[in-house]
C-alpha cells in the first residue's frame, strides 16, 4: 500500500461511469449533510461509494482498507497515527489501511470522490 505522501496520478484510470451496477438510492449522510455518498454494487459483489464533501474538517474510521480517488475539487488528508498531512486534487488517489481512519479537510468549494473498498 502506498504511503500517504506517495501521490499517484490515476486520472487516466479513474472511471467516469460504471456500467451494469446496482445503485442504492438511500444516501449515506454524515456530519449533518456535509458529506453525502451513494453506494454502488457490482456483479462481482464488490462495492464503491460515490460522494461529495462540502467545506469542513471530518474524521472517518475504516473497517476495510479503502482507496479514495478524487474526481473534483481538493482536500487535505492525514492518516491516523501520522504527523503530517498531504493535499490531493483531481486525478489523485490515496489509500487508507483497514481498521484505522483519516482526517479529511475541504477548505472551499467541494470535493467529489470514488471510494473503493479493498479486500
Order of alpha helices (4+ residues) and beta strands (2+ residues): beta-beta-beta-beta-beta-beta-beta-beta-beta-beta
